[in-house]
Amino acid sequence: MLKAFRATLTAESCTASVSHQAAWQTSEDGVEWGDGTDPNKWNVIGSALSGVGQGQQTKTSSWVTDLSAMKRFVRFGVAAAQVSGDALQQGLVTLTLDLESRS
């Protein structure tokens, strides 16, 4: 049983108008995914990283302990967006999870 989790997002070599944010989704059947509230299909973890340029930037979220929306399956990922303009954006992103289980 999962008790709490947090996410560390590391981004580097990103273009100026890209934004990344750690996110998670839940599912009862492993087919239909979401966070239970339309139109959102995912819950974000922590704050976004954006416009980091060529240097490396890291942000770690607070521990998520309210797992009332948790279902049988959970998956984690990165929600990426373009902040402005219409030019192609890119970046190298790493997501690291810390999971605490109940004993």
Residue pairs with C-beta under 8 A, 6 or more apart in sequence:
1 101
1 102
2 67
2 70
2 74
2 99
2 100
2 101
2 102
3 65
3 67
3 100
3 101
3 102
4 63
4 64
4 65
4 67
4 99
4 100
5 45
5 63
5 64
5 97
5 98
5 99
5 100
6 45
6 46
6 60
6 61
6 62
6 63
6 64
6 97
6 98
7 22
7 45
7 46
7 60
7 61
7 76
7 95
7 96
7 97
7 98
8 58
8 59
8 60
8 61
8 95
8 96
8 97
8 98
9 20
9 21
9 22
9 46
9 49
9 58
9 59
9 60
9 61
9 78
9 93
9 94
9 95
9 96
10 56
10 57
10 58
10 93
10 94
10 96
11 20
11 49
11 52
11 56
11 57
11 58
11 91
11 92
11 93
11 94
12 52
12 54
12 55
12 56
12 57
12 91
12 92
13 54
13 90
13 91
13 92
14 20
14 49
14 50
14 51
14 52
14 53
14 89
14 90
14 91
14 92
14 93
15 87
15 89
15 90
15 91
16 51
16 53
17 50
17 51
17 82
17 83
17 84
17 85
17 87
17 89
18 50
18 51
18 80
18 81
18 82
18 83
18 89
18 90
18 91
19 48
19 49
19 50
19 51
19 80
19 81
19 82
19 83
20 48
20 49
20 50
20 78
20 79
20 80
20 81
20 91
20 93
21 44
21 45
21 46
21 47
21 48
21 49
21 78
21 79
21 81
22 44
22 45
22 46
22 61
22 76
22 77
22 78
22 79
22 95
23 42
23 43
23 44
23 45
23 76
23 77
23 78
23 79
24 35
24 42
24 43
24 45
24 74
24 75
24 76
24 77
25 33
25 34
25 35
25 41
25 42
25 43
25 74
25 75
25 77
26 33
26 34
26 35
26 36
26 69
26 70
26 71
26 72
26 73
26 74
27 33
27 34
27 71
27 72
27 73
27 74
27 75
28 71
28 72
28 73
29 72
29 73
30 72
30 73
33 41
33 75
34 40
34 41
34 42
35 41
35 42
35 43
35 69
36 69
42 77
42 79
43 69
44 79
45 61
45 64
46 59
46 60
46 61
46 62
47 59
47 61
49 57
49 59
49 93
50 83
51 83
52 91
63 100
76 95
76 97
77 95
78 93
78 95
80 91
80 93
82 89
